[in-house]
Amino acid sequence: MRLLCIANPAAYKGTVTDVPLSYARLAAHPDIELFHADTRAMLSPGRWIRATPVAAGFMPDEFGQLSQRTSNQFLPDQFDLAFCRTLKPFPTGYLKHLAQWSSGLRFVNDPSGIQRQLEPQFFLDAAQAFIPPSVVTADEIQASQFQKRQGTIVAKRTNSCGGRGVYRISSSSGGSFVMDNVVEGTAEFTRFSQLFAHLTRDGSESILLMRYLPRVTEGDKRLVVVDGEIFGTYLRSSPKGHWVQNVSFGGSSTLVPAEPEDQVIIDATHAHYKRAGIHILGYDLLKDDDGSSKVSEINAGNVGGLFRIEYLGIPGATDRFVSWLNNFYKRAGEPRARVESPGTARQIENT
């Protein structure tokens, strides 16, 4: 199988992360002929795709230099499948451009579906039975009222990853508002309107607000799921007990067993994404005060952990994924899911 992986190598820090590992594992697999296309090369749809062959023996520490290697021109139909591994935030218009390539290039995860699920309401609609009290809104008053009811909350931007777009918000004893982010650090705002303008980029986007779960410091459980099947499960933990557990900010990963309630959550939610042509998901689960599991996020498409689980000790994970790719390719003649164009996120609260 000729597999085209699309990524922005310069955006990745370190080599023991999922995308460099995925390139090494796939390049070494006897059933895969791997090619790399730089994210920037896909921003101008045309007749040709500039891509670089990635030979067996490729090592993760070579990933950062991939875009500097010699590339050649290929027609889209010279590749059997395309797998977008671009790190968010996506460049402006990126998914729209990828969708334009779809007429001749079959994607593992449909770019139009990925664009649709970037709307915060998509996640709320899919997982509302399993998440803490939440609201999607671009309205300052609604957001302020939600914060007053819930106390400490978390705000999430969708076009981000690795904890960069996640903010913890609380009220201080003096009446101001404290915001904490793993990149920006801690900041204090005298008025909620100032804080909300920062979160929504001066009102240009809706944002997901969710009740903060204090037991997040015990770890964040990642379920790696392909077409509704659990490929692996691991716990991400901050060695400093920080509320952000992401591996990109120092979190460690330990394999843990899947639990029956994990599959219940997946069975109730994954079809929502599959209908949009999204087949690879990463569920993040946290413990609530009563010990029950709550979904804090469902990552779609370029999911961290898909190849990390083999690195952590699950044998044959790459073989299993390649087998799935082959079966997916054989189904290529089936009609693709119809995905509606993104619309304005509704302001609906889940309680």
N, C-alpha and C positions, 0 to 999 in steps of 0.2 A: 504494500500500500504506500502510495506517495502522500505523505502528510505534510501540510504546510502549517507551521506554527508562526504566529504573528506576535511580536513582543517588542518592548522598548528596553533593551538591556541596560542602558545607562541609568534607568530609574531604580534598578535593584541594587541593594547594598548587601554584600556578603554572598557566599557561594552555597551555603547550606540552607537555601530557601527553595521553595517549591518549584519555581520556574527553571532555574539552572539545573536542579535535580531532574526535572522532567525532560529537559533536552538531552541530558546524559543518558537517562534510562531509555528513552525512545530511540536515540541514535544507535544504541547498542542492540536493540531488539531486531532479530532476524526478519521479522515480518514487516518492518517499517523502513521506508526510505524517507529520511527527514530533511525538510528544507525550512529555512528561516527567512521571514520577511520583516523588515523593520516597520514599526507602527507608522512612521512618517511616510513610508512608501505606499501605504494604503489610503492616504488622504486624498489622492487624486485618481479616482476610478478612470480606467481607460482600457485599452486592449491587452496590455502586458503587465505582468507582475514581476518586479525585481526581487529575486530570492537567492539565497546562499545555501548550497548543500551542506549538511551537517553529518559528517562521517562517523562511523563507529569508532570508539576510542575518544570521542569528545569528552572533556572534563568540565565540571561545573565552574572551575576557576577561569575557564576560557570564555564564559558567557558574556562578560562585559566588553569583549573585543569583537563580538560577532558582527556587529554592524560595520566594522572596518574591513571585513574580509571581502574578497571578490564576489560579486553577485552577477547573475545572468537573468535574461528576460525569459519568462514563461507565460504561456497562455493559461488562463484560469482552469480550463478543462484538462490541463496536464497534471493537476493535483486531484487526488481522490477525495480528500477531506481537508478542511481548514479548521484550525483550533486557535481561537484568539486568546493569547496569554498576556495581553497588554495590562499593565498596572494602572489602576485608577489613581488620580482623577483622569478620565478620558479627555483628550483634546476636544475642543469645540467642534461639533459636527462629526466626530469620529465614527460613531455607530451608524449615523446616516450614510456616511461614505461606505462603510463595510456592507451595509444593506444593499447598496447599489452594485457591489461585486457579486451579490448572491445569485444573480441570474446565471452566472457561469461557474460559481464556486460554492460548493456545498459545505456549510459550516456545521461543526459539531453542536454549537449553540447558536441559534438564530440571532443575528445582530438586532433585528427589529424587536425580538422578544426581550433581549437584554436592555434595549432602550426603554421598553415599556415597563420593565420591573424596576427601573431606576426611580420611578414615581414612588414616594414613600407609601402611598395608599395601597399599592400592589401587595406589599408585605403585610399590611394590616388586614387586607381582605383574605389573604391566604392563611394567615396564622392567628387570627384574632382570638380563637379559643384557647391558645397556649401561651399568650404573651401577658406581661403585667399590664395594668391600666395604661393606656396610650392614647395619643391623639396626633393626627397629622394636620398641620395648620400653617398658614402664612399670616394669621391674624394675631396681632400682639395681645389684644384683650383676652381672647380665648386661651392663648398660651399662658398669660399671667394668672388667669383663674385656675388653670390646670395645675400650675406650680403651687399655688396657695393650698389647693386640696391635697396634693400629694407630698408636699414638703420637698425633699431632695429628689431631683429628677435627672434624667440623662437626655441630651439632645443629640440627634444623629443626622449628619448630612449623608446623602446616598452616594454621590459621586466621589467616594473616598474609600480608603482601605487601611488596614493595619492599625486601627485606633486613632488615626490622624483626624478624622472628622467626627469624633465622639467627645462630648463635653458633659461633665458633671456640674450641676447647678444647684446651689443651696442658698438659703437666706442666712445672713449674719445676725448676731444679736443687736447690732446697731441699725438694722433695717436695710442694709445694702444687699447686693447679690454677688455671690462668689462663683466664678467660673473656673473649672480646672480641665486642662487638656494636656495630653502627653507631649505635644510638640510646643504649644504656646505657653505652657505653664499655668500659673494661677493669676487671675485678674479679678479686680473688684469693680463693680458698677453701682453707682448710687441710685440709678433708676432702672427698672426692668426694661423699659423701652430701649435704652442704650445696649443692654445685653442682647435683646432680641434682634436689634438691627445688625449686630455683629454676627449672630448665628445665621440669619437669613440673607446675609450679604445685602443689607439695606432693603429687605423685602423682595428680593428678586427670586426667591425660591421658597417652597414649602419645606417644613422640617418635621421630623418625627420626634415627639417627646414621649418619654416612657418613665414610669416610676423606677427609681433607683433601688437595686437589690443589694443590701449590704453584704450578703454572703458571696458577692462576686470575688472578694479577696481569697476565697477558698479555691478558686480556679474556674476556668471557662472550658466546658466540654465541647469539642468539635466532632461532629459526625460527618464523615465524608460519604456522600450518597450519589450513586449513579443510577438513574432511572428507577428510583425508589428502593434500591438495594444498598445496604450499608457495606462499604468497602473497608472501613476502619474507623476506630474511635480513639481519641486521645484527649488528655487533659492538659490545658495550657495554664501555667502558673508563673506568676511574677516572683522571682526570688526575694524581692524586697516587700512583698505583700501589697503591692500597688493594685489599684482597682482596674488598671488596664493590663491584660495578660498576653497581649500579642507577641509572637515570636520576634517580630521585627523590632521590638523594644525590650528585648532581653528575656522574654518569657521562655520557660523550659517546657518541653513536651514529654509526656509519659503515656504510654499505651494504657487504656482502661477498657474493660468490657462494655459492650452495648447492653442496655437494659430493655426489658419488654416495653416500657413506656416510651422509649426512644422510637421504636418501630410504629407505635400508635400515632405519634406525632407526624412521622414521615408519611404514613398511609393517608393521613387526613389532609396533607398539604402539598405533597410533591406534584400531584396531577395539575395543580394550579399553574405550576411552572412548565410542566411538560406540554400543556396546551399552547404555551407561548414559544415552544421549540427550544426550551432550556432543559438540558438533561443532567447536568452536573451541578450539585448543590453542596454547600457546606453549612450545616446547622450549628449554631452556637447556643448552648444550653447553660443556664445558671440555676442555682438553687434559690428558691424563695425562702422566706422565714420559716415556713412549715415543712421544708425539705422537699417540696414538689419541684419538678423541673419546669422552667419557663424558657421559652425561646426568646433570646435577645436579638437574634439576627439570622436571616437566611441569605447566605452569600451565593450568588448565581454566576455560572460561567467559568471565570478564571478563579477556581477555588483552591486556596492554600490547603495542603494536606493530601492532595490526591497522590502525590509521589512520596511525601514525607512519611506516610505510614509504612512503606517498605523500608525506608531508612531507619525507622524506629524499631523494626523487627517483624513486620507482617510479611511473610514470604509470598512471592508470586503476585504481588499487587500489580506490578506492571504488566505481567502476562494476562492477568484478569482484565485489565483496562484495554489492552490491545485486542483481546478477544471480543470485548464489547464494541470497540471501534469497527472491527471487521463485520460484526452482525449489524451494526448501525449502517455501514456502507452498503451491505446487501439489501437493506430496506430503502435504499436511496430512491427507488422508483415510486415509493408511497407518496401521496400528496402531503405537502408541508402544511403545518398548522397556520391558520390565518391569524395574524396579529393586528389588532386595530392600532391606529396611530395614537401616540401619547396624547392625553388630554389634560385638563386642569385637575389637580388632585382635589378630591372632595374633603371637606372638613368634617370628618366623622370620628367620634371618640369611642374607643373600646374600653368598657368598664367591667 
